[in-house]
Structures are given as structure tokens and as C-alpha cells.
Amino acid sequence: MSRILFVCLGNICRSPLAEAAFRREAELAGLEVEVDSAGTGNWHVGKPPDPRAVDVAARNGVAITHLRARQLAEADFASFTHIFAMDHDNLANIRAAMPEDASAQLSLLLDMVPGREGEAVADPYYGG
């Protein structure tokens, strides 16, 4: 079974939205996957998603208020098959934390979107 982890900086905006959207689409498609999200930073650990992310999710029929931020852990590199970073800085931070025996495949999330390879998911935290 595939286990997917979405990672952004604080795990309160982009990665919980990616987690919830992917989980919903996987369920609709009948795919058997496990999905989670995390942040490379630790300052939001235990906190709910940003209210703006909650609003975006709700407008799209997805609830994320139950999610709580967590920090990327060393065990994630073995327990997840794929780790998707939201941007280049977080991808670099993930690579720096990756143990030598890691089995997870790392990439940017938008590397999976034809024509968007190498692009970052914009960080809405300081903007709209």
C-alpha cells in the first residue's frame, strides 16, 4: 500500500490542504492509500490548520478542522513510500533530515503535474 506524506513549513496551510484533497480524491477513486501531512518546522505542532486553509477546504466540501500540525520525524522516511514537499526550501530541509537508510521517494508535489514540474506551491501564510 502506498503511504503519502505532504510536507510544508508549518503544517497549517499547504500540507493539510494537500492531505485532505488527496485523501478525498483517493476515496472517490477507490484507492487504498494512507495519507498524512507534516511540517519541517516545529512552531505550530499541535495547532489546528490556519483559518484561511479551513475556509478553502470547507468551500470545497472538505473538513480539516480535526487535523493538528506535527513536525516531520525521522521515522517518516521509512514509514511513507512518498514524501511530497510543497516548495524547494522544504525539499532541501527534508533532504537534509533524511537518514541514509531512508526508503521514501522525495519530490516536489507539483512534479506530479505535467507542465508544472519544478514549481512550488505558493505559500499563502503571509498573503491571501
C-alpha positions, -999 to 999 in steps of 0.1 A, spaced: 0 0 0 12 35 -8 17 58 21 19 95 11 32 124 33 27 160 22 52 185 38 53 223 41 69 246 66 45 247 95 19 221 86 -10 245 89 -17 257 53 -5 239 23 3 204 35 -30 198 54 -49 210 23 -29 187 1 -35 158 26 -73 164 27 -77 169 -10 -56 138 -18 -75 117 7 -108 128 -7 -98 120 -43 -83 87 -33 -115 77 -16 -136 87 -46 -113 67 -69 -114 37 -46 -77 38 -39 -63 22 -8 -37 46 5 -26 62 37 -22 99 38 -7 124 63 10 157 64 38 174 84 59 205 86 97 209 86 93 235 114 81 229 149 64 261 160 28 251 151 30 215 165 -4 205 179 -22 235 164 -51 233 140 -49 245 104 -48 282 96 -84 296 94 -79 306 58 -70 270 49 -100 258 69 -122 281 48 -107 270 15 -112 234 24 -148 240 36 -156 258 3 -146 227 -15 -165 203 8 -136 190 28 -133 193 66 -97 198 80 -105 213 115 -97 179 131 -61 179 118 -33 190 140 2 201 129 31 179 135 68 180 126 85 157 101 101 128 120 129 105 112 105 75 112 86 92 83 114 83 59 108 46 65 70 45 71 60 66 40 65 55 4 64 90 -10 71 124 6 60 154 -13 74 189 -5 54 220 -12 85 241 -22 122 240 -28 132 252 6 112 225 23 125 199 -1 161 209 9 152 207 46 136 172 41 167 160 22 190 174 50 170 155 76 168 123 56 187 93 71 209 72 49 186 42 51 155 61 40 132 43 16 107 71 8 108 87 -26 111 125 -23 99 152 -48 81 184 -51 43 180 -52 40 198 -85 65 175 -101 34 152 -105 16 178 -126 25 178 -163 38 213 -172 43 223 -136 74 202 -128 99 221 -106 74 246 -95 65 254 -58 30 255 -43 27 292 -33 28 298 5 -4 316 15 6 322 51 18 358 46 -7 366 19 -42 358 9 
